Amino acid sequence: MVHKIDFTLASSEAIENVLSERIEEIRLRQNITQSELAKEAGVSRSTITRLAQEGKGISLDSFIRILKALRISHKLEVLIPVSPISPLEELKRANQPSRQRARTKKQEQKEWTWGDQKQDDEGDTS
């Protein structure tokens, strides 16, 4: 089944549902049971079940483990492709002063004393 979706317009929930459906289809096409996939991915079977159900989220770590277990993690490169910095951009950055955090000046702190101690004329505590 082909799921056509415009990822630029779809809600995060709709995208999650389509991804879940696609992963479920891949699992079934590879003829892997949920238990086998869970064991291979190192996640619980309930995580696989949640992934297969609409509107049930799983962690990013579990998602990546499942993709690796299905041997499709190489397709993650398409999600966030490497975009090298152009030589002109590198020159611009090299000529800019390095950024530093603003630091507040430390104030000189007075010696701390208990409020019930008396001080003599020399400043010693008794």
TAVEN-V832914 format. One line per field, one symbol per residue. ss: DSSP state (a for helix, b for strand, c for the rest). A space follows every 50 residues. Layout:
BEGIN
ss = ???
END
This chain:
BEGIN
ss = cccccccccccaaaaaaaaaaaaaaaaaaccccaaaaaaaacccaaaaaa aacccccccaaaaaaaaaacccaaaaaaacccccccaaaaaaaaaccccc ccccccccccccccccccbcccccbc
END
